[in-house]
């Protein structure tokens, strides 16, 4: 039976990225280890970016219009509400 590989949560990926950055900022790693840590940091960064993009695409807000009806309004990540 195959085990399902769980994707890390955003918080886990962010923590991995923070650890990689901290280790690289120390400046005491040999080059080969620094490259490995850099690669791990890039992977964590990409996971964070992907998870944030997924969340951004899922975020829709129910807004009650003047008739008391609900309408779905997408949030534009750069401008706030898209329909404002």
PDB file as gemmi writes it, atoms N, CA and C in Angstrom:
CRYST1    1.000    1.000    1.000  90.00  90.00  90.00 P 1                      
ATOM      1  N   UNK A   1       0.841  -1.176   0.000  1.00  0.00           N  
ATOM      2  CA  UNK A   1       0.000   0.000   0.000  1.00  0.00           C  
ATOM      3  C   UNK A   1       0.889   1.243   0.000  1.00  0.00           C  
ATOM      4  N   UNK A   2       0.600   2.144  -0.927  1.00  0.00           N  
ATOM      5  CA  UNK A   2       1.379   3.377  -1.008  1.00  0.00           C  
ATOM      6  C   UNK A   2       0.914   4.360   0.044  1.00  0.00           C  
ATOM      7  N   UNK A   3       1.882   5.013   0.665  1.00  0.00           N  
ATOM      8  CA  UNK A   3       1.560   6.068   1.613  1.00  0.00           C  
ATOM      9  C   UNK A   3       1.398   7.366   0.849  1.00  0.00           C  
ATOM     10  N   UNK A   4       0.379   8.110   1.219  1.00  0.00           N  
ATOM     11  CA  UNK A   4       0.154   9.406   0.599  1.00  0.00           C  
ATOM     12  C   UNK A   4       1.192  10.389   1.125  1.00  0.00           C  
ATOM     13  N   UNK A   5       1.880  11.022   0.205  1.00  0.00           N  
ATOM     14  CA  UNK A   5       2.864  12.031   0.588  1.00  0.00           C  
ATOM     15  C   UNK A   5       2.111  13.328   0.825  1.00  0.00           C  
ATOM     16  N   UNK A   6       2.184  13.815   2.049  1.00  0.00           N  
ATOM     17  CA  UNK A   6       1.472  15.038   2.395  1.00  0.00           C  
ATOM     18  C   UNK A   6       2.314  16.254   2.049  1.00  0.00           C  
ATOM     19  N   UNK A   7       1.660  17.198   1.416  1.00  0.00           N  
ATOM     20  CA  UNK A   7       2.307  18.461   1.129  1.00  0.00           C  
ATOM     21  C   UNK A   7       2.449  19.229   2.439  1.00  0.00           C  
ATOM     22  N   UNK A   8       3.545  19.937   2.605  1.00  0.00           N  
ATOM     23  CA  UNK A   8       3.682  20.715   3.838  1.00  0.00           C  
ATOM     24  C   UNK A   8       2.668  21.850   3.862  1.00  0.00           C  
ATOM     25  N   UNK A   9       2.298  22.254   5.054  1.00  0.00           N  
ATOM     26  CA  UNK A   9       1.429  23.414   5.186  1.00  0.00           C  
ATOM     27  C   UNK A   9       2.241  24.661   4.874  1.00  0.00           C  
ATOM     28  N   UNK A  10       1.544  25.761   4.701  1.00  0.00           N  
ATOM     29  CA  UNK A  10       2.230  27.027   4.459  1.00  0.00           C  
ATOM     30  C   UNK A  10       3.167  27.342   5.612  1.00  0.00           C  
ATOM     31  N   UNK A  11       2.668  27.135   6.829  1.00  0.00           N  
ATOM     32  CA  UNK A  11       3.456  27.454   8.019  1.00  0.00           C  
ATOM     33  C   UNK A  11       4.723  26.605   8.094  1.00  0.00           C  
ATOM     34  N   UNK A  12       4.612  25.331   7.724  1.00  0.00           N  
ATOM     35  CA  UNK A  12       5.778  24.451   7.731  1.00  0.00           C  
ATOM     36  C   UNK A  12       6.792  24.887   6.675  1.00  0.00           C  
ATOM     37  N   UNK A  13       6.302  25.180   5.475  1.00  0.00           N  
ATOM     38  CA  UNK A  13       7.194  25.616   4.398  1.00  0.00           C  
ATOM     39  C   UNK A  13       7.860  26.937   4.754  1.00  0.00           C  
ATOM     40  N   UNK A  14       7.097  27.846   5.372  1.00  0.00           N  
ATOM     41  CA  UNK A  14       7.665  29.132   5.770  1.00  0.00           C  
ATOM     42  C   UNK A  14       8.751  28.944   6.825  1.00  0.00           C  
ATOM     43  N   UNK A  15       8.514  28.055   7.777  1.00  0.00           N  
ATOM     44  CA  UNK A  15       9.511  27.785   8.812  1.00  0.00           C  
ATOM     45  C   UNK A  15      10.788  27.207   8.181  1.00  0.00           C  
ATOM     46  N   UNK A  16      10.619  26.295   7.207  1.00  0.00           N  
ATOM     47  CA  UNK A  16      11.777  25.723   6.517  1.00  0.00           C  
ATOM     48  C   UNK A  16      12.554  26.814   5.786  1.00  0.00           C  
ATOM     49  N   UNK A  17      11.838  27.740   5.179  1.00  0.00           N  
ATOM     50  CA  UNK A  17      12.494  28.849   4.483  1.00  0.00           C  
ATOM     51  C   UNK A  17      13.253  29.728   5.468  1.00  0.00           C  
ATOM     52  N   UNK A  18      12.634  30.034   6.604  1.00  0.00           N  
ATOM     53  CA  UNK A  18      13.294  30.852   7.623  1.00  0.00           C  
ATOM     54  C   UNK A  18      14.562  30.180   8.140  1.00  0.00           C  
ATOM     55  N   UNK A  19      14.506  28.881   8.349  1.00  0.00           N  
ATOM     56  CA  UNK A  19      15.687  28.140   8.823  1.00  0.00           C  
ATOM     57  C   UNK A  19      16.800  28.205   7.785  1.00  0.00           C  
ATOM     58  N   UNK A  20      16.444  28.017   6.511  1.00  0.00           N  
ATOM     59  CA  UNK A  20      17.447  28.072   5.447  1.00  0.00           C  
ATOM     60  C   UNK A  20      18.097  29.450   5.388  1.00  0.00           C  
ATOM     61  N   UNK A  21      17.277  30.494   5.469  1.00  0.00           N  
ATOM     62  CA  UNK A  21      17.809  31.865   5.418  1.00  0.00           C  
ATOM     63  C   UNK A  21      18.740  32.109   6.598  1.00  0.00           C  
ATOM     64  N   UNK A  22      18.312  31.705   7.795  1.00  0.00           N  
ATOM     65  CA  UNK A  22      19.152  31.897   8.986  1.00  0.00           C  
ATOM     66  C   UNK A  22      20.497  31.198   8.833  1.00  0.00           C  
ATOM     67  N   UNK A  23      20.459  29.967   8.344  1.00  0.00           N  
ATOM     68  CA  UNK A  23      21.716  29.219   8.193  1.00  0.00           C  
ATOM     69  C   UNK A  23      22.632  29.874   7.169  1.00  0.00           C  
ATOM     70  N   UNK A  24      22.049  30.367   6.073  1.00  0.00           N  
ATOM     71  CA  UNK A  24      22.860  31.015   5.044  1.00  0.00           C  
ATOM     72  C   UNK A  24      23.411  32.352   5.535  1.00  0.00           C  
ATOM     73  N   UNK A  25      22.620  33.074   6.322  1.00  0.00           N  
ATOM     74  CA  UNK A  25      23.074  34.368   6.827  1.00  0.00           C  
ATOM     75  C   UNK A  25      24.223  34.234   7.813  1.00  0.00           C  
ATOM     76  N   UNK A  26      24.319  33.085   8.479  1.00  0.00           N  
ATOM     77  CA  UNK A  26      25.428  32.867   9.410  1.00  0.00           C  
ATOM     78  C   UNK A  26      26.768  32.912   8.674  1.00  0.00           C  
ATOM     79  N   UNK A  27      26.761  32.465   7.435  1.00  0.00           N  
ATOM     80  CA  UNK A  27      27.962  32.534   6.613  1.00  0.00           C  
ATOM     81  C   UNK A  27      29.052  31.537   6.953  1.00  0.00           C  
ATOM     82  N   UNK A  28      28.760  30.558   7.799  1.00  0.00           N  
ATOM     83  CA  UNK A  28      29.793  29.621   8.233  1.00  0.00           C  
ATOM     84  C   UNK A  28      29.713  28.271   7.534  1.00  0.00           C  
ATOM     85  N   UNK A  29      28.823  28.120   6.576  1.00  0.00           N  
ATOM     86  CA  UNK A  29      28.666  26.830   5.905  1.00  0.00           C  
ATOM     87  C   UNK A  29      29.696  26.666   4.795  1.00  0.00           C  
ATOM     88  N   UNK A  30      30.202  25.450   4.634  1.00  0.00           N  
ATOM     89  CA  UNK A  30      31.036  25.190   3.460  1.00  0.00           C  
ATOM     90  C   UNK A  30      30.172  25.341   2.200  1.00  0.00           C  
ATOM     91  N   UNK A  31      30.807  25.620   1.092  1.00  0.00           N  
ATOM     92  CA  UNK A  31      30.091  25.899  -0.148  1.00  0.00           C  
ATOM     93  C   UNK A  31      29.091  24.800  -0.504  1.00  0.00           C  
ATOM     94  N   UNK A  32      29.486  23.554  -0.422  1.00  0.00           N  
ATOM     95  CA  UNK A  32      28.590  22.461  -0.807  1.00  0.00           C  
ATOM     96  C   UNK A  32      27.346  22.423   0.085  1.00  0.00           C  
ATOM     97  N   UNK A  33      27.536  22.661   1.376  1.00  0.00           N  
ATOM     98  CA  UNK A  33      26.405  22.681   2.307  1.00  0.00           C  
ATOM     99  C   UNK A  33      25.541  23.916   2.064  1.00  0.00           C  
ATOM    100  N   UNK A  34      26.176  25.053   1.779  1.00  0.00           N  
ATOM    101  CA  UNK A  34      25.430  26.280   1.498  1.00  0.00           C  
ATOM    102  C   UNK A  34      24.546  26.101   0.262  1.00  0.00           C  
ATOM    103  N   UNK A  35      25.063  25.435  -0.753  1.00  0.00           N  
ATOM    104  CA  UNK A  35      24.265  25.182  -1.958  1.00  0.00           C  
ATOM    105  C   UNK A  35      23.074  24.272  -1.655  1.00  0.00           C  
ATOM    106  N   UNK A  36      23.295  23.275  -0.812  1.00  0.00           N  
ATOM    107  CA  UNK A  36      22.215  22.369  -0.421  1.00  0.00           C  
ATOM    108  C   UNK A  36      21.132  23.129   0.347  1.00  0.00           C  
ATOM    109  N   UNK A  37      21.543  23.966   1.283  1.00  0.00           N  
ATOM    110  CA  UNK A  37      20.600  24.748   2.080  1.00  0.00           C  
ATOM    111  C   UNK A  37      19.874  25.755   1.186  1.00  0.00           C  
ATOM    112  N   UNK A  38      20.601  26.361   0.248  1.00  0.00           N  
ATOM    113  CA  UNK A  38      19.987  27.292  -0.692  1.00  0.00           C  
ATOM    114  C   UNK A  38      18.908  26.592  -1.515  1.00  0.00           C  
ATOM    115  N   UNK A  39      19.208  25.388  -1.977  1.00  0.00           N  
ATOM    116  CA  UNK A  39      18.236  24.614  -2.751  1.00  0.00           C  
ATOM    117  C   UNK A  39      16.993  24.293  -1.906  1.00  0.00           C  
ATOM    118  N   UNK A  40      17.211  23.912  -0.645  1.00  0.00           N  
ATOM    119  CA  UNK A  40      16.090  23.642   0.254  1.00  0.00           C  
ATOM    120  C   UNK A  40      15.255  24.912   0.466  1.00  0.00           C  
ATOM    121  N   UNK A  41      15.922  26.047   0.587  1.00  0.00           N  
ATOM    122  CA  UNK A  41      15.223  27.316   0.756  1.00  0.00           C  
ATOM    123  C   UNK A  41      14.391  27.675  -0.463  1.00  0.00           C  
ATOM    124  N   UNK A  42      14.960  27.434  -1.653  1.00  0.00           N  
ATOM    125  CA  UNK A  42      14.210  27.698  -2.879  1.00  0.00           C  
ATOM    126  C   UNK A  42      12.979  26.803  -2.968  1.00  0.00           C  
ATOM    127  N   UNK A  43      13.139  25.549  -2.596  1.00  0.00           N  
ATOM    128  CA  UNK A  43      12.014  24.619  -2.625  1.00  0.00           C  
ATOM    129  C   UNK A  43      10.928  25.100  -1.663  1.00  0.00           C  
ATOM    130  N   UNK A  44      11.305  25.487  -0.460  1.00  0.00           N  
ATOM    131  CA  UNK A  44      10.346  25.986   0.524  1.00  0.00           C  
ATOM    132  C   UNK A  44       9.685  27.273   0.035  1.00  0.00           C  
ATOM    133  N   UNK A  45      10.474  28.156  -0.580  1.00  0.00           N  
ATOM    134  CA  UNK A  45       9.937  29.398  -1.120  1.00  0.00           C  
ATOM    135  C   UNK A  45       8.907  29.117  -2.211  1.00  0.00           C  
ATOM    136  N   UNK A  46       9.213  28.187  -3.082  1.00  0.00           N  
ATOM    137  CA  UNK A  46       8.275  27.823  -4.147  1.00  0.00           C  
ATOM    138  C   UNK A  46       7.003  27.207  -3.580  1.00  0.00           C  
ATOM    139  N   UNK A  47       7.145  26.404  -2.524  1.00  0.00           N  
ATOM    140  CA  UNK A  47       5.966  25.821  -1.884  1.00  0.00           C  
ATOM    141  C   UNK A  47       5.101  26.926  -1.282  1.00  0.00           C  
ATOM    142  N   UNK A  48       5.732  27.884  -0.609  1.00  0.00           N  
ATOM    143  CA  UNK A  48       4.987  29.009  -0.033  1.00  0.00           C  
ATOM    144  C   UNK A  48       4.257  29.775  -1.131  1.00  0.00           C  
ATOM    145  N   UNK A  49       4.970  30.073  -2.196  1.00  0.00           N  
ATOM    146  CA  UNK A  49       4.382  30.835  -3.303  1.00  0.00           C  
ATOM    147  C   UNK A  49       3.188  30.087  -3.894  1.00  0.00           C  
ATOM    148  N   UNK A  50       3.341  28.787  -4.094  1.00  0.00           N  
ATOM    149  CA  UNK A  50       2.269  27.974  -4.657  1.00  0.00           C  
ATOM    150  C   UNK A  50       1.055  27.926  -3.731  1.00  0.00           C  
ATOM    151  N   UNK A  51       1.309  27.730  -2.441  1.00  0.00           N  
ATOM    152  CA  UNK A  51       0.215  27.678  -1.474  1.00  0.00           C  
ATOM    153  C   UNK A  51      -0.495  29.020  -1.368  1.00  0.00           C  
ATOM    154  N   UNK A  52       0.264  30.109  -1.416  1.00  0.00           N  
ATOM    155  CA  UNK A  52      -0.358  31.438  -1.378  1.00  0.00           C  
ATOM    156  C   UNK A  52      -1.188  31.699  -2.634  1.00  0.00           C  
ATOM    157  N   UNK A  53      -0.688  31.268  -3.773  1.00  0.00           N  
ATOM    158  CA  UNK A  53      -1.434  31.442  -5.024  1.00  0.00           C  
ATOM    159  C   UNK A  53      -2.726  30.630  -4.982  1.00  0.00           C  
ATOM    160  N   UNK A  54      -2.645  29.400  -4.480  1.00  0.00           N  
ATOM    161  CA  UNK A  54      -3.853  28.581  -4.337  1.00  0.00           C  
ATOM    162  C   UNK A  54      -4.860  29.271  -3.429  1.00  0.00           C  
ATOM    163  N   UNK A  55      -4.381  29.807  -2.321  1.00  0.00           N  
ATOM    164  CA  UNK A  55      -5.265  30.490  -1.383  1.00  0.00           C  
ATOM    165  C   UNK A  55      -5.861  31.739  -2.019  1.00  0.00           C  
ATOM    166  N   UNK A  56      -5.046  32.497  -2.730  1.00  0.00           N  
ATOM    167  CA  UNK A  56      -5.534  33.712  -3.392  1.00  0.00           C  
ATOM    168  C   UNK A  56      -6.651  33.381  -4.362  1.00  0.00           C  
ATOM    169  N   UNK A  57      -6.480  32.287  -5.103  1.00  0.00           N  
ATOM    170  CA  UNK A  57      -7.493  31.889  -6.070  1.00  0.00           C  
ATOM    171  C   UNK A  57      -8.776  31.425  -5.388  1.00  0.00           C  
ATOM    172  N   UNK A  58      -8.669  30.907  -4.187  1.00  0.00           N  
ATOM    173  CA  UNK A  58      -9.841  30.415  -3.475  1.00  0.00           C  
ATOM    174  C   UNK A  58     -10.587  31.499  -2.704  1.00  0.00           C  
ATOM    175  N   UNK A  59      -9.885  32.608  -2.451  1.00  0.00           N  
ATOM    176  CA  UNK A  59     -10.490  33.640  -1.612  1.00  0.00           C  
ATOM    177  C   UNK A  59     -11.538  34.409  -2.415  1.00  0.00           C  
ATOM    178  N   UNK A  60     -12.746  34.224  -2.020  1.00  0.00           N  
ATOM    179  CA  UNK A  60     -13.850  35.000  -2.564  1.00  0.00           C  
ATOM    180  C   UNK A  60     -14.701  35.409  -1.379  1.00  0.00           C  
ATOM    181  N   UNK A  61     -15.181  36.597  -1.428  1.00  0.00           N  
ATOM    182  CA  UNK A  61     -15.917  37.118  -0.295  1.00  0.00           C  
ATOM    183  C   UNK A  61     -17.386  37.258  -0.678  1.00  0.00           C  
ATOM    184  N   UNK A  62     -18.253  36.794   0.213  1.00  0.00           N  
ATOM    185  CA  UNK A  62     -19.673  37.020   0.004  1.00  0.00           C  
ATOM    186  C   UNK A  62     -19.995  38.443   0.429  1.00  0.00           C  
ATOM    187  N   UNK A  63     -20.516  39.186  -0.496  1.00  0.00           N  
ATOM    188  CA  UNK A  63     -20.839  40.574  -0.217  1.00  0.00           C  
ATOM    189  C   UNK A  63     -22.343  40.752  -0.424  1.00  0.00           C  
ATOM    190  N   UNK A  64     -22.995  41.273   0.588  1.00  0.00           N  
ATOM    191  CA  UNK A  64     -24.432  41.533   0.469  1.00  0.00           C  
ATOM    192  C   UNK A  64     -24.616  42.814  -0.351  1.00  0.00           C  
ATOM    193  N   UNK A  65     -25.347  42.692  -1.466  1.00  0.00           N  
ATOM    194  CA  UNK A  65     -25.585  43.878  -2.278  1.00  0.00           C  
ATOM    195  C   UNK A  65     -26.795  44.645  -1.732  1.00  0.00           C  
ATOM    196  N   UNK A  66     -27.163  45.698  -2.380  1.00  0.00           N  
ATOM    197  CA  UNK A  66     -28.237  46.563  -1.888  1.00  0.00           C  
ATOM    198  C   UNK A  66     -29.596  45.873  -1.859  1.00  0.00           C  
ATOM    199  N   UNK A  67     -29.789  44.798  -2.618  1.00  0.00           N  
ATOM    200  CA  UNK A  67     -31.048  44.054  -2.638  1.00  0.00           C  
ATOM    201  C   UNK A  67     -31.072  42.957  -1.579  1.00  0.00           C  
ATOM    202  N   UNK A  68     -30.038  42.864  -0.776  1.00  0.00           N  
ATOM    203  CA  UNK A  68     -29.977  41.824   0.243  1.00  0.00           C  
ATOM    204  C   UNK A  68     -29.507  40.481  -0.285  1.00  0.00           C  
ATOM    205  N   UNK A  69     -29.145  40.443  -1.538  1.00  0.00           N  
ATOM    206  CA  UNK A  69     -28.634  39.216  -2.152  1.00  0.00           C  
ATOM    207  C   UNK A  69     -27.133  39.130  -1.905  1.00  0.00           C  
ATOM    208  N   UNK A  70     -26.627  37.926  -2.022  1.00  0.00           N  
ATOM    209  CA  UNK A  70     -25.188  37.734  -1.901  1.00  0.00           C  
ATOM    210  C   UNK A  70     -24.585  37.590  -3.281  1.00  0.00           C  
ATOM    211  N   UNK A  71     -23.420  38.123  -3.454  1.00  0.00           N  
ATOM    212  CA  UNK A  71     -22.702  37.944  -4.705  1.00  0.00           C  
ATOM    213  C   UNK A  71     -21.255  37.607  -4.376  1.00  0.00           C  
ATOM    214  N   UNK A  72     -20.652  36.804  -5.218  1.00  0.00           N  
ATOM    215  CA  UNK A  72     -19.253  36.441  -5.022  1.00  0.00           C  
ATOM    216  C   UNK A  72     -18.380  37.525  -5.628  1.00  0.00           C  
ATOM    217  N   UNK A  73     -17.428  38.005  -4.828  1.00  0.00           N  
ATOM    218  CA  UNK A  73     -16.517  39.040  -5.281  1.00  0.00           C  
ATOM    219  C   UNK A  73     -15.108  38.537  -5.072  1.00  0.00           C  
ATOM    220  N   UNK A  74     -14.351  38.433  -6.147  1.00  0.00           N  
ATOM    221  CA  UNK A  74     -12.965  38.005  -6.038  1.00  0.00           C  
ATOM    222  C   UNK A  74     -12.128  39.136  -5.480  1.00  0.00           C  
ATOM    223  N   UNK A  75     -11.110  38.770  -4.749  1.00  0.00           N  
ATOM    224  CA  UNK A  75     -10.189  39.758  -4.207  1.00  0.00           C  
ATOM    225  C   UNK A  75      -8.981  39.826  -5.121  1.00  0.00           C  
ATOM    226  N   UNK A  76      -8.683  41.001  -5.607  1.00  0.00           N  
ATOM    227  CA  UNK A  76      -7.483  41.229  -6.397  1.00  0.00           C  
ATOM    228  C   UNK A  76      -6.358  41.460  -5.404  1.00  0.00           C  
ATOM    229  N   UNK A  77      -5.315  40.624  -5.468  1.00  0.00           N  
ATOM    230  CA  UNK A  77      -4.245  40.686  -4.468  1.00  0.00           C  
ATOM    231  C   UNK A  77      -3.510  42.020  -4.455  1.00  0.00           C  
ATOM    232  N   UNK A  78      -3.570  42.774  -5.539  1.00  0.00           N  
ATOM    233  CA  UNK A  78      -2.855  44.054  -5.578  1.00  0.00           C  
ATOM    234  C   UNK A  78      -3.742  45.250  -5.251  1.00  0.00           C  
ATOM    235  N   UNK A  79      -5.075  45.094  -5.372  1.00  0.00           N  
ATOM    236  CA  UNK A  79      -5.935  46.252  -5.262  1.00  0.00           C  
ATOM    237  C   UNK A  79      -7.029  46.102  -4.216  1.00  0.00           C  
ATOM    238  N   UNK A  80      -7.118  44.991  -3.543  1.00  0.00           N  
ATOM    239  CA  UNK A  80      -8.233  44.779  -2.616  1.00  0.00           C  
ATOM    240  C   UNK A  80      -9.393  44.159  -3.366  1.00  0.00           C  
ATOM    241  N   UNK A  81     -10.600  44.638  -3.136  1.00  0.00           N  
ATOM    242  CA  UNK A  81     -11.749  44.084  -3.826  1.00  0.00           C  
ATOM    243  C   UNK A  81     -11.716  44.474  -5.289  1.00  0.00           C  
ATOM    244  N   UNK A  82     -11.953  43.513  -6.172  1.00  0.00           N  
ATOM    245  CA  UNK A  82     -11.880  43.746  -7.599  1.00  0.00           C  
ATOM    246  C   UNK A  82     -12.987  44.664  -8.097  1.00  0.00           C  
ATOM    247  N   UNK A  83     -14.143  44.670  -7.413  1.00  0.00           N  
ATOM    248  CA  UNK A  83     -15.273  45.451  -7.875  1.00  0.00           C  
ATOM    249  C   UNK A  83     -15.398  46.809  -7.202  1.00  0.00           C  
ATOM    250  N   UNK A  84     -14.425  47.209  -6.406  1.00  0.00           N  
ATOM    251  CA  UNK A  84     -14.499  48.514  -5.719  1.00  0.00           C  
ATOM    252  C   UNK A  84     -14.170  49.627  -6.685  1.00  0.00           C  
TER     253      UNK A  84                                                      
END                                                                             
